[in-house]
């Protein structure tokens, strides 16, 4: 299974020395942080509202973003109305999505939620194409297809195993 994950990861990222961008390591770090967040979310007291947890978790992006902006030495520039609308949409839908993730992690079984987590890949590709004008090539599509197929297979295998255990 590890070889399968490595192969699909290579299909999507296609690492190489000539094209390596150190900023791609942020994506790797984010995978570990998201996994940590999900594990921590499951351990939070049940009497604490999911709304409060998700608000605090999402709100921390504002000061973090501002600090990151200044740490990178970027200059503040006015934002056009169209970018402001896109940013507002990102905040609204991001907050709703974050709430749903927190709520799902607190209420549902991780094995049941896992296949739905793969929808992020499709939405990220859509946002990349629509908002950032990125083009997705066939190699990336094949890699994403393998990842989603493996997730669905794992879900089905666990469901069959649970059905057999109950009978």
MOPE-V146561 format. One record per residue. BURIAL is # if it has 16 or more other C-alpha atoms within 10 Angstrom, else .. Layout:
BURIAL + BURIAL
//
This chain:
. + . + . + . + . + . + . + # + # + . + # + # + . + . + . + . + . + . + . + . + . + . + . + . + . + . + . + . + . + . + . + . + . + . + . + . + . + # + . + . + # + # + . + . + . + . + . + . + . + # + # + . + # + # + . + . + . + # + . + . + . + . + . + . + . + . + . + . + . + . + . + . + . + . + . + . + . + . + . + . + . + . + . + . + . + . + . + . + . + . + . + . + . + . + # + . + . + # + # + . + # + # + # + # + # + # + . + . + . + . + . + . + . + . + # + . + . + # + . + . + . + . + . + . + # + # + . + . + . + . + . + . + . + . + . + . + . + . + . + # + . + . + # + # + . + # + # + # + . + # + # + # + . + . + # + . + . + . + . + . + . + . + . + . + . + . + .
//
